[in-house]
Amino acid sequence: MSNKQKVLIVEDEQSIRKLLEYTLEQANYQTVLAIDGEEAIRQTMDESPDLIILDLMLPKTDGIEVCKTLRRKNIETPIIMLTARGEEMDKIIGLEMGADDYMTKPFSPREVAARVKAVLRRSGEKTFQTEEQRLQTGQLVVYPERFEAYLNDKQLEFTRKEFDLLVYFMKNLNRVLTREQLLLAVWNYDFAGDTRIVDVHVSHLRDKIEENTRKPLYIKTIRGIGYKFEEKK
């Protein structure tokens, strides 16, 4: 039985699929291949990969739908989304649906290996956090390891990144956090071009935890800087 980490490559373009397969096998990963969205879901269920490289534009079922379907089934396998367009909205949608990272075509073999290694490392760090945490402020209670959050004893539903953002806020109560800090901490990006991703996710969080989004109780906007998650008794 192989001890190599397994990567599912979902790409309908043969030349890119072969490049990814060769690059990852040279980096000592085991690879599994799929050429459309339906096969990607099937292979994920059958092969239990450690990571998925998922093209956005696929036959039958596109990458966004594959990502949504897997997360709806509570499959938390890390996903790196591939996009040929490089448009900010593609990245935002992919990350909103539960992708962990993205790469824009064309990419270099070195970038592929580096991204895969980084995402698997972050995923492994989460896996080995064994002591259960309980974060609470006011009537909002979060269990990071269980992926559960409750407000007034009612369980809330979040995407992966919404939940990660909520946990980071809860661990930094009353601190003013810049969009760049949040982008680096939650998405592991250290450049300013994608800070709108943060605003989109904050908006979604407010919709789920605030009674009045125009006068938020928890997530305060600090004009020109970022956000502050206020502690409640």
C-alpha positions in Angstrom: 0.0 0.0 0.0 1.4 3.4 -1.0 2.2 6.0 1.6 2.2 8.7 -1.0 -0.4 11.5 -0.7 -3.0 11.2 -3.4 -4.1 14.1 -5.7 -7.2 13.9 -7.9 -6.6 15.9 -11.1 -9.9 17.1 -12.8 -9.1 18.6 -16.2 -10.7 17.9 -19.6 -7.8 19.3 -21.6 -5.3 16.5 -22.2 -2.1 18.5 -22.4 -2.7 20.3 -19.1 -3.9 17.0 -17.5 -0.7 15.3 -18.6 1.5 18.2 -17.4 -0.2 18.1 -13.9 0.1 14.4 -13.7 3.8 14.4 -14.6 4.6 17.3 -12.3 3.0 15.8 -9.3 4.3 12.3 -9.8 7.8 13.8 -10.1 7.1 15.5 -6.8 6.3 12.1 -5.3 2.5 12.3 -5.2 0.1 9.6 -6.4 -2.3 10.9 -9.0 -5.9 10.0 -10.0 -7.5 11.5 -13.1 -11.0 12.7 -14.1 -12.0 14.5 -17.3 -15.5 15.9 -16.3 -17.4 17.0 -13.2 -19.5 13.9 -12.8 -16.4 11.7 -12.8 -14.7 14.1 -10.4 -17.4 13.5 -7.8 -17.3 9.8 -8.4 -13.6 9.6 -8.0 -13.6 11.7 -4.9 -16.1 9.2 -3.3 -14.2 6.1 -4.5 -10.6 7.2 -4.1 -10.6 9.6 -1.0 -7.9 11.8 -2.4 -5.8 14.0 -0.1 -6.3 17.0 -2.4 -8.2 17.9 -5.6 -7.0 20.1 -8.5 -10.3 21.1 -10.1 -10.7 23.0 -13.4 -13.4 25.6 -13.4 -14.7 24.9 -16.9 -15.6 21.2 -17.3 -18.0 19.1 -19.3 -21.3 17.8 -17.8 -20.8 19.5 -14.4 -18.6 22.6 -14.0 -16.0 23.0 -11.3 -18.2 25.4 -9.2 -21.0 22.8 -9.0 -18.5 20.0 -8.2 -17.1 22.1 -5.3 -20.6 22.9 -4.1 -21.7 19.3 -4.3 -18.7 18.0 -2.3 -19.0 20.6 0.4 -22.7 19.9 0.7 -21.8 16.2 1.3 -19.4 17.4 4.1 -16.4 16.3 2.1 -13.7 18.7 3.3 -10.9 17.5 0.9 -8.8 20.6 0.1 -9.5 21.9 -3.4 -7.3 24.0 -5.7 -9.4 25.6 -8.4 -8.0 26.2 -11.9 -9.2 29.1 -14.0 -8.1 30.1 -17.5 -9.6 33.5 -17.3 -8.0 35.0 -14.2 -11.0 37.2 -13.5 -11.5 38.3 -9.9 -15.1 37.2 -9.9 -14.1 33.6 -10.9 -11.7 33.5 -7.9 -14.4 34.9 -5.5 -17.0 32.4 -6.6 -14.6 29.5 -6.4 -13.4 30.5 -2.9 -17.0 31.2 -1.8 -18.1 27.7 -2.8 -15.4 26.1 -0.6 -12.2 26.0 -2.7 -9.0 26.5 -0.6 -6.8 28.1 -3.3 -6.7 28.8 -7.0 -4.2 28.9 -9.9 -4.6 30.9 -13.1 -3.6 29.3 -16.4 -0.9 29.2 -17.7 1.1 28.1 -14.6 4.5 26.6 -14.1 5.2 23.1 -12.8 7.1 24.7 -9.9 4.0 26.8 -8.9 1.9 23.6 -9.0 4.1 21.7 -6.7 4.5 24.7 -4.3 0.7 25.3 -4.1 -0.1 21.6 -3.6 2.5 21.3 -0.8 1.3 24.5 0.9 -2.4 23.5 0.8 -1.7 20.0 2.1 0.4 21.4 4.9 -2.3 23.8 6.0 -4.9 21.0 5.8 -2.6 18.7 7.9 -2.2 21.4 10.5 -6.0 21.6 11.0 -6.2 17.8 11.2 -3.8 17.5 14.0 -5.5 20.0 16.3 -7.1 17.4 18.7 -8.1 19.5 21.7 -11.6 20.8 21.2 -12.0 24.6 21.3 -15.1 26.5 22.3 -15.2 30.1 21.3 -18.1 32.3 22.6 -19.2 35.9 22.7 -22.7 36.8 23.8 -25.1 34.2 22.4 -22.7 33.2 19.6 -20.8 29.9 20.2 -18.4 28.3 17.8 -16.7 24.9 17.8 -13.8 25.1 15.3 -12.9 21.4 15.2 -16.5 20.4 14.7 -17.2 23.0 12.0 -20.3 24.0 14.1 -21.6 27.4 15.2 -24.7 28.3 17.2 -26.6 31.6 17.7 -29.2 31.6 20.5 -28.9 27.8 20.5 -29.8 27.5 16.8 -27.2 26.0 14.5 -25.9 28.1 11.7 -24.8 27.0 8.2 -21.6 28.4 6.6 -19.4 27.7 3.7 -15.8 26.6 4.5 -14.3 30.1 4.1 -17.2 31.9 5.9 -16.6 29.6 8.9 -12.8 30.1 8.8 -13.3 33.9 8.7 -15.8 33.6 11.7 -13.3 31.6 13.7 -10.5 34.1 13.0 -12.7 36.9 14.1 -13.7 35.0 17.3 -10.0 34.4 18.1 -9.3 38.2 17.7 -12.2 39.8 19.5 -12.1 43.6 19.8 -9.1 43.8 17.5 -9.2 46.1 14.4 -8.2 43.8 11.5 -7.3 45.1 8.0 -8.6 43.5 4.9 -5.0 42.5 4.1 -4.6 40.8 7.5 -7.8 38.8 6.9 -6.9 37.9 3.4 -3.5 36.5 4.6 -4.9 34.7 7.7 -8.0 33.1 6.0 -7.0 32.8 2.4 -3.2 32.8 2.7 -2.9 35.5 0.2 -0.5 38.4 0.8 -1.4 40.8 -2.0 -4.0 43.5 -2.0 -5.8 42.8 -5.3 -8.3 40.4 -3.9 -9.5 42.2 -0.8 -13.1 42.4 -2.2 -13.2 38.6 -1.4 -13.1 39.7 2.3 -15.9 42.2 1.9 -18.1 39.6 0.2 -17.6 37.0 3.0 -18.1 39.6 5.7 -21.4 40.5 4.1 -22.5 36.9 4.1 -21.5 36.5 7.7 -23.5 39.5 8.7 -26.6 38.1 6.9 -26.3 34.9 9.1 -25.4 36.3 12.5 -26.7 39.9 12.6 -30.4 40.8 13.3 -29.9 44.1 11.6 -27.1 44.2 9.0 -27.3 48.0 8.8 -26.6 48.3 12.5 -24.5 45.2 13.1 -24.0 44.0 16.7 -20.9 41.9 16.1 -19.0 42.9 12.9 -18.2 46.6 12.8 -16.8 48.3 9.8 -13.8 50.5 10.5 -13.8 52.9 7.7 -10.7 53.0 5.5 -9.1 50.2 7.5 -11.1 46.9 7.8 -13.3 45.3 10.5 -13.6 44.7 14.2 -15.6 41.8 15.8 -16.9 43.1 19.1 -17.0 41.0 22.2 -20.5 40.7 23.8 -21.3 39.7 27.4 
